[in-house]
Amino acid sequence: MKLGMDLNDTKHSISLRDQLVLLLISKSGINNIFQLVMKFDRCDFPGRVENNLLTLLDNQLIHVLAVDKFNHPVKYATTQKGEVFLKNDIDSEIIIDHIKKMSNPDFMLELVQAIFDKE
């Protein structure tokens, strides 16, 4: 499987919010459902990240790293395809503009700006 061919299709099916979730999973250590929901609830209630996680899983940008005792996914990690997508297809200015439109963007804006500053 060639990653480049798949990434062209992926870029069009991944929303800005999906990209933000992918970025957080990969670069911030916020990689479990509970942390993700708490962070998104804080800045853009309701935080509902389940659909974003499903989209990222369907596009093979993340994979399940851990499950709970009921076999529900609780922790995620970025795949190689996800890392390539982050490297080649994430536009920091567009992501920052997206965050600024959230109802309470300050925390997320600070967190994501720090990630981009490290890059």
PDB file as gemmi writes it, atoms N, CA and C in Angstrom:
CRYST1    1.000    1.000    1.000  90.00  90.00  90.00 P 1                      
ATOM      1  N   MET A   1       0.844  -1.182   0.000  1.00  0.00           N  
ATOM      2  CA  MET A   1       0.000   0.000   0.000  1.00  0.00           C  
ATOM      3  C   MET A   1       0.881   1.233   0.000  1.00  0.00           C  
ATOM      4  N   LYS A   2       0.637   2.148  -0.910  1.00  0.00           N  
ATOM      5  CA  LYS A   2       1.394   3.390  -0.959  1.00  0.00           C  
ATOM      6  C   LYS A   2       0.661   4.436  -0.130  1.00  0.00           C  
ATOM      7  N   LEU A   3       1.377   5.013   0.822  1.00  0.00           N  
ATOM      8  CA  LEU A   3       0.748   5.983   1.697  1.00  0.00           C  
ATOM      9  C   LEU A   3       0.307   7.229   0.942  1.00  0.00           C  
ATOM     10  N   GLY A   4       1.108   7.718   0.028  1.00  0.00           N  
ATOM     11  CA  GLY A   4       0.792   8.953  -0.685  1.00  0.00           C  
ATOM     12  C   GLY A   4      -0.536   8.899  -1.411  1.00  0.00           C  
ATOM     13  N   MET A   5      -0.834   7.779  -2.043  1.00  0.00           N  
ATOM     14  CA  MET A   5      -2.096   7.656  -2.779  1.00  0.00           C  
ATOM     15  C   MET A   5      -3.278   7.721  -1.821  1.00  0.00           C  
ATOM     16  N   ASP A   6      -3.196   7.058  -0.704  1.00  0.00           N  
ATOM     17  CA  ASP A   6      -4.284   7.052   0.258  1.00  0.00           C  
ATOM     18  C   ASP A   6      -4.448   8.416   0.916  1.00  0.00           C  
ATOM     19  N   LEU A   7      -3.342   9.123   1.125  1.00  0.00           N  
ATOM     20  CA  LEU A   7      -3.423  10.398   1.821  1.00  0.00           C  
ATOM     21  C   LEU A   7      -4.173  11.438   1.016  1.00  0.00           C  
ATOM     22  N   ASN A   8      -4.122  11.391  -0.298  1.00  0.00           N  
ATOM     23  CA  ASN A   8      -4.882  12.351  -1.097  1.00  0.00           C  
ATOM     24  C   ASN A   8      -6.376  12.214  -0.830  1.00  0.00           C  
ATOM     25  N   ASP A   9      -6.873  11.002  -0.775  1.00  0.00           N  
ATOM     26  CA  ASP A   9      -8.280  10.782  -0.471  1.00  0.00           C  
ATOM     27  C   ASP A   9      -8.581  11.127   0.974  1.00  0.00           C  
ATOM     28  N   THR A  10      -7.667  10.809   1.866  1.00  0.00           N  
ATOM     29  CA  THR A  10      -7.853  11.052   3.289  1.00  0.00           C  
ATOM     30  C   THR A  10      -7.998  12.537   3.574  1.00  0.00           C  
ATOM     31  N   LYS A  11      -7.171  13.355   2.950  1.00  0.00           N  
ATOM     32  CA  LYS A  11      -7.177  14.791   3.236  1.00  0.00           C  
ATOM     33  C   LYS A  11      -8.561  15.391   3.038  1.00  0.00           C  
ATOM     34  N   HIS A  12      -9.305  14.913   2.057  1.00  0.00           N  
ATOM     35  CA  HIS A  12     -10.621  15.467   1.775  1.00  0.00           C  
ATOM     36  C   HIS A  12     -11.694  14.945   2.724  1.00  0.00           C  
ATOM     37  N   SER A  13     -11.457  13.836   3.395  1.00  0.00           N  
ATOM     38  CA  SER A  13     -12.465  13.270   4.276  1.00  0.00           C  
ATOM     39  C   SER A  13     -12.219  13.576   5.749  1.00  0.00           C  
ATOM     40  N   ILE A  14     -11.127  14.264   6.044  1.00  0.00           N  
ATOM     41  CA  ILE A  14     -10.761  14.563   7.422  1.00  0.00           C  
ATOM     42  C   ILE A  14     -11.107  16.023   7.725  1.00  0.00           C  
ATOM     43  N   SER A  15     -12.009  16.227   8.680  1.00  0.00           N  
ATOM     44  CA  SER A  15     -12.409  17.585   9.052  1.00  0.00           C  
ATOM     45  C   SER A  15     -11.294  18.256   9.864  1.00  0.00           C  
ATOM     46  N   LEU A  16     -11.424  19.552  10.065  1.00  0.00           N  
ATOM     47  CA  LEU A  16     -10.447  20.273  10.886  1.00  0.00           C  
ATOM     48  C   LEU A  16     -10.453  19.756  12.317  1.00  0.00           C  
ATOM     49  N   ARG A  17     -11.618  19.425  12.806  1.00  0.00           N  
ATOM     50  CA  ARG A  17     -11.702  18.874  14.166  1.00  0.00           C  
ATOM     51  C   ARG A  17     -11.024  17.502  14.232  1.00  0.00           C  
ATOM     52  N   ASP A  18     -11.203  16.676  13.191  1.00  0.00           N  
ATOM     53  CA  ASP A  18     -10.504  15.388  13.127  1.00  0.00           C  
ATOM     54  C   ASP A  18      -8.987  15.618  13.169  1.00  0.00           C  
ATOM     55  N   GLN A  19      -8.538  16.594  12.399  1.00  0.00           N  
ATOM     56  CA  GLN A  19      -7.109  16.897  12.357  1.00  0.00           C  
ATOM     57  C   GLN A  19      -6.607  17.348  13.722  1.00  0.00           C  
ATOM     58  N   LEU A  20      -7.407  18.129  14.417  1.00  0.00           N  
ATOM     59  CA  LEU A  20      -7.028  18.585  15.752  1.00  0.00           C  
ATOM     60  C   LEU A  20      -6.929  17.409  16.720  1.00  0.00           C  
ATOM     61  N   VAL A  21      -7.878  16.503  16.666  1.00  0.00           N  
ATOM     62  CA  VAL A  21      -7.835  15.307  17.522  1.00  0.00           C  
ATOM     63  C   VAL A  21      -6.586  14.481  17.203  1.00  0.00           C  
ATOM     64  N   LEU A  22      -6.298  14.302  15.935  1.00  0.00           N  
ATOM     65  CA  LEU A  22      -5.099  13.559  15.518  1.00  0.00           C  
ATOM     66  C   LEU A  22      -3.838  14.230  16.055  1.00  0.00           C  
ATOM     67  N   LEU A  23      -3.774  15.528  15.947  1.00  0.00           N  
ATOM     68  CA  LEU A  23      -2.622  16.280  16.440  1.00  0.00           C  
ATOM     69  C   LEU A  23      -2.448  16.087  17.947  1.00  0.00           C  
ATOM     70  N   LEU A  24      -3.534  16.161  18.694  1.00  0.00           N  
ATOM     71  CA  LEU A  24      -3.460  15.985  20.146  1.00  0.00           C  
ATOM     72  C   LEU A  24      -3.009  14.574  20.517  1.00  0.00           C  
ATOM     73  N   ILE A  25      -3.544  13.585  19.840  1.00  0.00           N  
ATOM     74  CA  ILE A  25      -3.153  12.197  20.131  1.00  0.00           C  
ATOM     75  C   ILE A  25      -1.669  12.006  19.858  1.00  0.00           C  
ATOM     76  N   SER A  26      -1.193  12.563  18.781  1.00  0.00           N  
ATOM     77  CA  SER A  26       0.185  12.353  18.368  1.00  0.00           C  
ATOM     78  C   SER A  26       1.194  13.160  19.172  1.00  0.00           C  
ATOM     79  N   LYS A  27       0.882  14.418  19.445  1.00  0.00           N  
ATOM     80  CA  LYS A  27       1.909  15.343  19.936  1.00  0.00           C  
ATOM     81  C   LYS A  27       1.753  15.813  21.371  1.00  0.00           C  
ATOM     82  N   SER A  28       0.619  15.539  22.020  1.00  0.00           N  
ATOM     83  CA  SER A  28       0.404  16.129  23.345  1.00  0.00           C  
ATOM     84  C   SER A  28       0.359  15.124  24.484  1.00  0.00           C  
ATOM     85  N   GLY A  29       0.258  13.845  24.164  1.00  0.00           N  
ATOM     86  CA  GLY A  29       0.085  12.859  25.232  1.00  0.00           C  
ATOM     87  C   GLY A  29      -1.371  12.714  25.648  1.00  0.00           C  
ATOM     88  N   ILE A  30      -2.244  13.514  25.069  1.00  0.00           N  
ATOM     89  CA  ILE A  30      -3.684  13.382  25.325  1.00  0.00           C  
ATOM     90  C   ILE A  30      -4.181  12.333  24.350  1.00  0.00           C  
ATOM     91  N   ASN A  31      -4.185  11.094  24.802  1.00  0.00           N  
ATOM     92  CA  ASN A  31      -4.456  10.008  23.863  1.00  0.00           C  
ATOM     93  C   ASN A  31      -5.520   9.029  24.333  1.00  0.00           C  
ATOM     94  N   ASN A  32      -6.265   9.416  25.375  1.00  0.00           N  
ATOM     95  CA  ASN A  32      -7.358   8.518  25.761  1.00  0.00           C  
ATOM     96  C   ASN A  32      -8.677   9.266  25.696  1.00  0.00           C  
ATOM     97  N   ILE A  33      -9.725   8.520  25.584  1.00  0.00           N  
ATOM     98  CA  ILE A  33     -11.058   9.075  25.364  1.00  0.00           C  
ATOM     99  C   ILE A  33     -11.446  10.049  26.465  1.00  0.00           C  
ATOM    100  N   PHE A  34     -11.095   9.764  27.694  1.00  0.00           N  
ATOM    101  CA  PHE A  34     -11.490  10.608  28.814  1.00  0.00           C  
ATOM    102  C   PHE A  34     -10.798  11.971  28.758  1.00  0.00           C  
ATOM    103  N   GLN A  35      -9.506  11.967  28.493  1.00  0.00           N  
ATOM    104  CA  GLN A  35      -8.771  13.227  28.377  1.00  0.00           C  
ATOM    105  C   GLN A  35      -9.262  14.044  27.192  1.00  0.00           C  
ATOM    106  N   LEU A  36      -9.475  13.392  26.069  1.00  0.00           N  
ATOM    107  CA  LEU A  36      -9.944  14.096  24.883  1.00  0.00           C  
ATOM    108  C   LEU A  36     -11.302  14.754  25.125  1.00  0.00           C  
ATOM    109  N   VAL A  37     -12.227  14.011  25.712  1.00  0.00           N  
ATOM    110  CA  VAL A  37     -13.555  14.561  25.990  1.00  0.00           C  
ATOM    111  C   VAL A  37     -13.442  15.731  26.961  1.00  0.00           C  
ATOM    112  N   MET A  38     -12.633  15.601  28.005  1.00  0.00           N  
ATOM    113  CA  MET A  38     -12.473  16.690  28.965  1.00  0.00           C  
ATOM    114  C   MET A  38     -11.913  17.943  28.297  1.00  0.00           C  
ATOM    115  N   LYS A  39     -10.909  17.794  27.459  1.00  0.00           N  
ATOM    116  CA  LYS A  39     -10.302  18.954  26.789  1.00  0.00           C  
ATOM    117  C   LYS A  39     -11.291  19.619  25.832  1.00  0.00           C  
ATOM    118  N   PHE A  40     -12.020  18.818  25.070  1.00  0.00           N  
ATOM    119  CA  PHE A  40     -12.967  19.400  24.124  1.00  0.00           C  
ATOM    120  C   PHE A  40     -14.193  19.963  24.832  1.00  0.00           C  
ATOM    121  N   ASP A  41     -14.635  19.335  25.921  1.00  0.00           N  
ATOM    122  CA  ASP A  41     -15.741  19.899  26.697  1.00  0.00           C  
ATOM    123  C   ASP A  41     -15.355  21.272  27.237  1.00  0.00           C  
ATOM    124  N   ARG A  42     -14.115  21.417  27.617  1.00  0.00           N  
ATOM    125  CA  ARG A  42     -13.630  22.673  28.192  1.00  0.00           C  
ATOM    126  C   ARG A  42     -13.631  23.813  27.159  1.00  0.00           C  
ATOM    127  N   CYS A  43     -13.361  23.503  25.912  1.00  0.00           N  
ATOM    128  CA  CYS A  43     -13.221  24.574  24.925  1.00  0.00           C  
ATOM    129  C   CYS A  43     -14.386  24.668  23.946  1.00  0.00           C  
ATOM    130  N   ASP A  44     -15.145  23.612  23.781  1.00  0.00           N  
ATOM    131  CA  ASP A  44     -16.211  23.628  22.780  1.00  0.00           C  
ATOM    132  C   ASP A  44     -17.279  22.605  23.151  1.00  0.00           C  
ATOM    133  N   PHE A  45     -17.995  22.860  24.238  1.00  0.00           N  
ATOM    134  CA  PHE A  45     -18.986  21.924  24.759  1.00  0.00           C  
ATOM    135  C   PHE A  45     -20.135  21.753  23.768  1.00  0.00           C  
ATOM    136  N   PRO A  46     -20.660  20.564  23.559  1.00  0.00           N  
ATOM    137  CA  PRO A  46     -20.173  19.293  24.101  1.00  0.00           C  
ATOM    138  C   PRO A  46     -18.973  18.771  23.310  1.00  0.00           C  
ATOM    139  N   GLY A  47     -18.094  18.100  24.018  1.00  0.00           N  
ATOM    140  CA  GLY A  47     -16.830  17.673  23.452  1.00  0.00           C  
ATOM    141  C   GLY A  47     -16.883  16.505  22.494  1.00  0.00           C  
ATOM    142  N   ARG A  48     -17.922  15.802  22.434  1.00  0.00           N  
ATOM    143  CA  ARG A  48     -18.132  14.603  21.597  1.00  0.00           C  
ATOM    144  C   ARG A  48     -17.027  14.339  20.570  1.00  0.00           C  
ATOM    145  N   VAL A  49     -16.041  13.575  20.967  1.00  0.00           N  
ATOM    146  CA  VAL A  49     -14.939  13.247  20.059  1.00  0.00           C  
ATOM    147  C   VAL A  49     -15.076  11.848  19.454  1.00  0.00           C  
ATOM    148  N   GLU A  50     -16.121  11.138  19.834  1.00  0.00           N  
ATOM    149  CA  GLU A  50     -16.282   9.765  19.368  1.00  0.00           C  
ATOM    150  C   GLU A  50     -16.304   9.679  17.841  1.00  0.00           C  
ATOM    151  N   ASN A  51     -17.040  10.578  17.203  1.00  0.00           N  
ATOM    152  CA  ASN A  51     -17.105  10.558  15.739  1.00  0.00           C  
ATOM    153  C   ASN A  51     -15.751  10.872  15.119  1.00  0.00           C  
ATOM    154  N   ASN A  52     -15.009  11.787  15.743  1.00  0.00           N  
ATOM    155  CA  ASN A  52     -13.678  12.110  15.236  1.00  0.00           C  
ATOM    156  C   ASN A  52     -12.764  10.894  15.340  1.00  0.00           C  
ATOM    157  N   LEU A  53     -12.846  10.194  16.444  1.00  0.00           N  
ATOM    158  CA  LEU A  53     -12.016   9.000  16.621  1.00  0.00           C  
ATOM    159  C   LEU A  53     -12.383   7.932  15.600  1.00  0.00           C  
ATOM    160  N   LEU A  54     -13.678   7.754  15.348  1.00  0.00           N  
ATOM    161  CA  LEU A  54     -14.101   6.763  14.350  1.00  0.00           C  
ATOM    162  C   LEU A  54     -13.585   7.122  12.959  1.00  0.00           C  
ATOM    163  N   THR A  55     -13.652   8.389  12.601  1.00  0.00           N  
ATOM    164  CA  THR A  55     -13.141   8.822  11.299  1.00  0.00           C  
ATOM    165  C   THR A  55     -11.642   8.558  11.199  1.00  0.00           C  
ATOM    166  N   LEU A  56     -10.908   8.871  12.248  1.00  0.00           N  
ATOM    167  CA  LEU A  56      -9.459   8.653  12.243  1.00  0.00           C  
ATOM    168  C   LEU A  56      -9.125   7.163  12.187  1.00  0.00           C  
ATOM    169  N   LEU A  57      -9.907   6.350  12.893  1.00  0.00           N  
ATOM    170  CA  LEU A  57      -9.710   4.898  12.831  1.00  0.00           C  
ATOM    171  C   LEU A  57     -10.036   4.369  11.437  1.00  0.00           C  
ATOM    172  N   ASP A  58     -11.153   4.806  10.877  1.00  0.00           N  
ATOM    173  CA  ASP A  58     -11.566   4.354   9.539  1.00  0.00           C  
ATOM    174  C   ASP A  58     -10.529   4.707   8.479  1.00  0.00           C  
ATOM    175  N   ASN A  59      -9.866   5.842   8.645  1.00  0.00           N  
ATOM    176  CA  ASN A  59      -8.846   6.286   7.692  1.00  0.00           C  
ATOM    177  C   ASN A  59      -7.449   5.775   8.056  1.00  0.00           C  
ATOM    178  N   GLN A  60      -7.388   4.935   9.085  1.00  0.00           N  
ATOM    179  CA  GLN A  60      -6.141   4.307   9.533  1.00  0.00           C  
ATOM    180  C   GLN A  60      -5.073   5.330   9.907  1.00  0.00           C  
ATOM    181  N   LEU A  61      -5.516   6.450  10.497  1.00  0.00           N  
ATOM    182  CA  LEU A  61      -4.584   7.466  10.970  1.00  0.00           C  
ATOM    183  C   LEU A  61      -4.235   7.251  12.434  1.00  0.00           C  
ATOM    184  N   ILE A  62      -5.092   6.533  13.147  1.00  0.00           N  
ATOM    185  CA  ILE A  62      -4.821   6.119  14.524  1.00  0.00           C  
ATOM    186  C   ILE A  62      -5.191   4.649  14.655  1.00  0.00           C  
ATOM    187  N   HIS A  63      -4.732   4.045  15.750  1.00  0.00           N  
ATOM    188  CA  HIS A  63      -5.155   2.681  16.076  1.00  0.00           C  
ATOM    189  C   HIS A  63      -5.410   2.612  17.572  1.00  0.00           C  
ATOM    190  N   VAL A  64      -6.151   1.601  17.979  1.00  0.00           N  
ATOM    191  CA  VAL A  64      -6.468   1.408  19.387  1.00  0.00           C  
ATOM    192  C   VAL A  64      -5.247   0.845  20.086  1.00  0.00           C  
ATOM    193  N   LEU A  65      -4.859   1.499  21.168  1.00  0.00           N  
ATOM    194  CA  LEU A  65      -3.688   1.086  21.937  1.00  0.00           C  
ATOM    195  C   LEU A  65      -4.083   0.286  23.173  1.00  0.00           C  
ATOM    196  N   ALA A  66      -5.261   0.582  23.717  1.00  0.00           N  
ATOM    197  CA  ALA A  66      -5.719  -0.123  24.918  1.00  0.00           C  
ATOM    198  C   ALA A  66      -7.240  -0.157  24.948  1.00  0.00           C  
ATOM    199  N   VAL A  67      -7.778  -1.204  25.555  1.00  0.00           N  
ATOM    200  CA  VAL A  67      -9.217  -1.351  25.735  1.00  0.00           C  
ATOM    201  C   VAL A  67      -9.519  -1.548  27.212  1.00  0.00           C  
ATOM    202  N   ASP A  68     -10.770  -1.265  27.611  1.00  0.00           N  
ATOM    203  CA  ASP A  68     -11.169  -1.489  28.993  1.00  0.00           C  
ATOM    204  C   ASP A  68     -11.634  -2.931  29.177  1.00  0.00           C  
ATOM    205  N   LYS A  69     -12.123  -3.240  30.351  1.00  0.00           N  
ATOM    206  CA  LYS A  69     -12.521  -4.620  30.635  1.00  0.00           C  
ATOM    207  C   LYS A  69     -13.723  -5.082  29.817  1.00  0.00           C  
ATOM    208  N   PHE A  70     -14.419  -4.145  29.193  1.00  0.00           N  
ATOM    209  CA  PHE A  70     -15.556  -4.483  28.328  1.00  0.00           C  
ATOM    210  C   PHE A  70     -15.151  -4.481  26.855  1.00  0.00           C  
ATOM    211  N   ASN A  71     -13.864  -4.387  26.611  1.00  0.00           N  
ATOM    212  CA  ASN A  71     -13.288  -4.389  25.269  1.00  0.00           C  
ATOM    213  C   ASN A  71     -13.640  -3.130  24.460  1.00  0.00           C  
ATOM    214  N   HIS A  72     -13.910  -2.024  25.170  1.00  0.00           N  
ATOM    215  CA  HIS A  72     -14.138  -0.733  24.513  1.00  0.00           C  
ATOM    216  C   HIS A  72     -12.809  -0.006  24.395  1.00  0.00           C  
ATOM    217  N   PRO A  73     -12.533   0.600  23.264  1.00  0.00           N  
ATOM    218  CA  PRO A  73     -11.280   1.347  23.105  1.00  0.00           C  
ATOM    219  C   PRO A  73     -11.209   2.514  24.087  1.00  0.00           C  
ATOM    220  N   VAL A  74     -10.069   2.664  24.736  1.00  0.00           N  
ATOM    221  CA  VAL A  74      -9.907   3.773  25.678  1.00  0.00           C  
ATOM    222  C   VAL A  74      -8.635   4.579  25.433  1.00  0.00           C  
ATOM    223  N   LYS A  75      -7.699   4.024  24.681  1.00  0.00           N  
ATOM    224  CA  LYS A  75      -6.445   4.728  24.430  1.00  0.00           C  
ATOM    225  C   LYS A  75      -6.042   4.514  22.979  1.00  0.00           C  
ATOM    226  N   TYR A  76      -5.494   5.568  22.376  1.00  0.00           N  
ATOM    227  CA  TYR A  76      -5.186   5.553  20.954  1.00  0.00           C  
ATOM    228  C   TYR A  76      -3.746   5.973  20.701  1.00  0.00           C  
ATOM    229  N   ALA A  77      -3.230   5.580  19.547  1.00  0.00           N  
ATOM    230  CA  ALA A  77      -1.898   6.004  19.101  1.00  0.00           C  
ATOM    231  C   ALA A  77      -1.970   6.298  17.614  1.00  0.00           C  
ATOM    232  N   THR A  78      -1.077   7.150  17.164  1.00  0.00           N  
ATOM    233  CA  THR A  78      -1.019   7.522  15.762  1.00  0.00           C  
ATOM    234  C   THR A  78      -0.310   6.431  14.968  1.00  0.00           C  
ATOM    235  N   THR A  79      -0.824   6.115  13.800  1.00  0.00           N  
ATOM    236  CA  THR A  79      -0.184   5.153  12.908  1.00  0.00           C  
ATOM    237  C   THR A  79       0.885   5.871  12.082  1.00  0.00           C  
ATOM    238  N   GLN A  80       1.650   5.100  11.333  1.00  0.00           N  
ATOM    239  CA  GLN A  80       2.638   5.698  10.425  1.00  0.00           C  
ATOM    240  C   GLN A  80       1.930   6.600   9.418  1.00  0.00           C  
ATOM    241  N   LYS A  81       0.800   6.138   8.902  1.00  0.00           N  
ATOM    242  CA  LYS A  81       0.021   6.941   7.959  1.00  0.00           C  
ATOM    243  C   LYS A  81      -0.435   8.247   8.614  1.00  0.00           C  
ATOM    244  N   GLY A  82      -0.808   8.176   9.891  1.00  0.00           N  
ATOM    245  CA  GLY A  82      -1.216   9.372  10.624  1.00  0.00           C  
ATOM    246  C   GLY A  82      -0.076  10.357  10.787  1.00  0.00           C  
ATOM    247  N   GLU A  83       1.118   9.835  11.068  1.00  0.00           N  
ATOM    248  CA  GLU A  83       2.291  10.713  11.206  1.00  0.00           C  
ATOM    249  C   GLU A  83       2.631  11.385   9.876  1.00  0.00           C  
ATOM    250  N   VAL A  84       2.527  10.630   8.781  1.00  0.00           N  
ATOM    251  CA  VAL A  84       2.782  11.208   7.456  1.00  0.00           C  
ATOM    252  C   VAL A  84       1.743  12.288   7.164  1.00  0.00           C  
ATOM    253  N   PHE A  85       0.492  12.018   7.497  1.00  0.00           N  
ATOM    254  CA  PHE A  85      -0.562  13.010   7.295  1.00  0.00           C  
ATOM    255  C   PHE A  85      -0.252  14.277   8.091  1.00  0.00           C  
ATOM    256  N   LEU A  86       0.125  14.127   9.346  1.00  0.00           N  
ATOM    257  CA  LEU A  86       0.457  15.300  10.166  1.00  0.00           C  
ATOM    258  C   LEU A  86       1.614  16.092   9.574  1.00  0.00           C  
ATOM    259  N   LYS A  87       2.604  15.386   9.101  1.00  0.00           N  
ATOM    260  CA  LYS A  87       3.794  16.042   8.562  1.00  0.00           C  
ATOM    261  C   LYS A  87       3.495  16.789   7.268  1.00  0.00           C  
ATOM    262  N   ASN A  88       2.664  16.209   6.415  1.00  0.00           N  
ATOM    263  CA  ASN A  88       2.467  16.751   5.071  1.00  0.00           C  
ATOM    264  C   ASN A  88       1.186  17.547   4.866  1.00  0.00           C  
ATOM    265  N   ASP A  89       0.164  17.314   5.673  1.00  0.00           N  
ATOM    266  CA  ASP A  89      -1.153  17.850   5.337  1.00  0.00           C  
ATOM    267  C   ASP A  89      -1.786  18.759   6.384  1.00  0.00           C  
ATOM    268  N   ILE A  90      -1.175  18.921   7.531  1.00  0.00           N  
ATOM    269  CA  ILE A  90      -1.742  19.797   8.554  1.00  0.00           C  
ATOM    270  C   ILE A  90      -1.234  21.217   8.313  1.00  0.00           C  
ATOM    271  N   ASP A  91      -2.157  22.161   8.259  1.00  0.00           N  
ATOM    272  CA  ASP A  91      -1.809  23.570   8.106  1.00  0.00           C  
ATOM    273  C   ASP A  91      -2.047  24.245   9.454  1.00  0.00           C  
ATOM    274  N   SER A  92      -0.956  24.649  10.101  1.00  0.00           N  
ATOM    275  CA  SER A  92      -1.056  25.186  11.463  1.00  0.00           C  
ATOM    276  C   SER A  92      -1.949  26.421  11.525  1.00  0.00           C  
ATOM    277  N   GLU A  93      -1.889  27.289  10.551  1.00  0.00           N  
ATOM    278  CA  GLU A  93      -2.713  28.504  10.572  1.00  0.00           C  
ATOM    279  C   GLU A  93      -4.203  28.175  10.492  1.00  0.00           C  
ATOM    280  N   ILE A  94      -4.539  27.203   9.675  1.00  0.00           N  
ATOM    281  CA  ILE A  94      -5.950  26.814   9.541  1.00  0.00           C  
ATOM    282  C   ILE A  94      -6.451  26.173  10.830  1.00  0.00           C  
ATOM    283  N   ILE A  95      -5.624  25.343  11.446  1.00  0.00           N  
ATOM    284  CA  ILE A  95      -6.002  24.711  12.725  1.00  0.00           C  
ATOM    285  C   ILE A  95      -6.180  25.778  13.802  1.00  0.00           C  
ATOM    286  N   ILE A  96      -5.261  26.723  13.882  1.00  0.00           N  
ATOM    287  CA  ILE A  96      -5.358  27.799  14.873  1.00  0.00           C  
ATOM    288  C   ILE A  96      -6.630  28.617  14.642  1.00  0.00           C  
ATOM    289  N   ASP A  97      -6.931  28.949  13.397  1.00  0.00           N  
ATOM    290  CA  ASP A  97      -8.164  29.685  13.092  1.00  0.00           C  
ATOM    291  C   ASP A  97      -9.397  28.886  13.507  1.00  0.00           C  
ATOM    292  N   HIS A  98      -9.365  27.575  13.292  1.00  0.00           N  
ATOM    293  CA  HIS A  98     -10.473  26.711  13.698  1.00  0.00           C  
ATOM    294  C   HIS A  98     -10.660  26.767  15.221  1.00  0.00           C  
ATOM    295  N   ILE A  99      -9.579  26.700  15.961  1.00  0.00           N  
ATOM    296  CA  ILE A  99      -9.659  26.739  17.429  1.00  0.00           C  
ATOM    297  C   ILE A  99     -10.232  28.072  17.894  1.00  0.00           C  
ATOM    298  N   LYS A 100      -9.834  29.150  17.263  1.00  0.00           N  
ATOM    299  CA  LYS A 100     -10.311  30.485  17.657  1.00  0.00           C  
ATOM    300  C   LYS A 100     -11.826  30.621  17.534  1.00  0.00           C  
ATOM    301  N   LYS A 101     -12.457  29.780  16.726  1.00  0.00           N  
ATOM    302  CA  LYS A 101     -13.909  29.817  16.548  1.00  0.00           C  
ATOM    303  C   LYS A 101     -14.656  29.044  17.635  1.00  0.00           C  
ATOM    304  N   MET A 102     -13.924  28.340  18.494  1.00  0.00           N  
ATOM    305  CA  MET A 102     -14.561  27.578  19.568  1.00  0.00           C  
ATOM    306  C   MET A 102     -15.095  28.530  20.631  1.00  0.00           C  
ATOM    307  N   SER A 103     -16.026  28.053  21.432  1.00  0.00           N  
ATOM    308  CA  SER A 103     -16.676  28.920  22.416  1.00  0.00           C  
ATOM    309  C   SER A 103     -15.736  29.374  23.534  1.00  0.00           C  
ATOM    310  N   ASN A 104     -14.745  28.583  23.890  1.00  0.00           N  
ATOM    311  CA  ASN A 104     -13.783  28.934  24.935  1.00  0.00           C  
ATOM    312  C   ASN A 104     -12.407  28.419  24.510  1.00  0.00           C  
ATOM    313  N   PRO A 105     -11.761  29.092  23.570  1.00  0.00           N  
ATOM    314  CA  PRO A 105     -10.586  28.536  22.904  1.00  0.00           C  
ATOM    315  C   PRO A 105      -9.253  28.660  23.643  1.00  0.00           C  
ATOM    316  N   ASP A 106      -9.185  29.432  24.720  1.00  0.00           N  
ATOM    317  CA  ASP A 106      -7.897  29.803  25.301  1.00  0.00           C  
ATOM    318  C   ASP A 106      -6.984  28.621  25.621  1.00  0.00           C  
ATOM    319  N   PHE A 107      -7.501  27.633  26.352  1.00  0.00           N  
ATOM    320  CA  PHE A 107      -6.662  26.501  26.739  1.00  0.00           C  
ATOM    321  C   PHE A 107      -6.169  25.726  25.515  1.00  0.00           C  
ATOM    322  N   MET A 108      -7.084  25.411  24.610  1.00  0.00           N  
ATOM    323  CA  MET A 108      -6.720  24.626  23.425  1.00  0.00           C  
ATOM    324  C   MET A 108      -5.760  25.412  22.541  1.00  0.00           C  
ATOM    325  N   LEU A 109      -5.994  26.697  22.421  1.00  0.00           N  
ATOM    326  CA  LEU A 109      -5.129  27.551  21.612  1.00  0.00           C  
ATOM    327  C   LEU A 109      -3.702  27.547  22.158  1.00  0.00           C  
ATOM    328  N   GLU A 110      -3.578  27.672  23.457  1.00  0.00           N  
ATOM    329  CA  GLU A 110      -2.255  27.655  24.094  1.00  0.00           C  
ATOM    330  C   GLU A 110      -1.562  26.307  23.898  1.00  0.00           C  
ATOM    331  N   LEU A 111      -2.299  25.239  24.089  1.00  0.00           N  
ATOM    332  CA  LEU A 111      -1.755  23.893  23.938  1.00  0.00           C  
ATOM    333  C   LEU A 111      -1.284  23.631  22.512  1.00  0.00           C  
ATOM    334  N   VAL A 112      -2.118  23.927  21.542  1.00  0.00           N  
ATOM    335  CA  VAL A 112      -1.803  23.645  20.147  1.00  0.00           C  
ATOM    336  C   VAL A 112      -0.705  24.575  19.634  1.00  0.00           C  
ATOM    337  N   GLN A 113      -0.730  25.821  20.064  1.00  0.00           N  
ATOM    338  CA  GLN A 113       0.336  26.743  19.648  1.00  0.00           C  
ATOM    339  C   GLN A 113       1.688  26.245  20.157  1.00  0.00           C  
ATOM    340  N   ALA A 114       1.725  25.716  21.368  1.00  0.00           N  
ATOM    341  CA  ALA A 114       2.963  25.153  21.915  1.00  0.00           C  
ATOM    342  C   ALA A 114       3.442  23.962  21.077  1.00  0.00           C  
ATOM    343  N   ILE A 115       2.519  23.140  20.622  1.00  0.00           N  
ATOM    344  CA  ILE A 115       2.868  22.002  19.771  1.00  0.00           C  
ATOM    345  C   ILE A 115       3.490  22.505  18.466  1.00  0.00           C  
ATOM    346  N   PHE A 116       2.831  23.473  17.835  1.00  0.00           N  
ATOM    347  CA  PHE A 116       3.352  23.996  16.566  1.00  0.00           C  
ATOM    348  C   PHE A 116       4.685  24.726  16.755  1.00  0.00           C  
ATOM    349  N   ASP A 117       4.866  25.392  17.877  1.00  0.00           N  
ATOM    350  CA  ASP A 117       6.123  26.094  18.137  1.00  0.00           C  
ATOM    351  C   ASP A 117       7.292  25.124  18.282  1.00  0.00           C  
ATOM    352  N   LYS A 118       7.005  23.919  18.797  1.00  0.00           N  
ATOM    353  CA  LYS A 118       8.051  22.894  18.957  1.00  0.00           C  
ATOM    354  C   LYS A 118       8.463  22.293  17.625  1.00  0.00           C  
ATOM    355  N   GLU A 119       7.560  22.308  16.664  1.00  0.00           N  
ATOM    356  CA  GLU A 119       7.801  21.656  15.374  1.00  0.00           C  
ATOM    357  C   GLU A 119       8.805  22.399  14.565  1.00  0.00           C  
TER     358      GLU A 119                                                      
END                                                                             
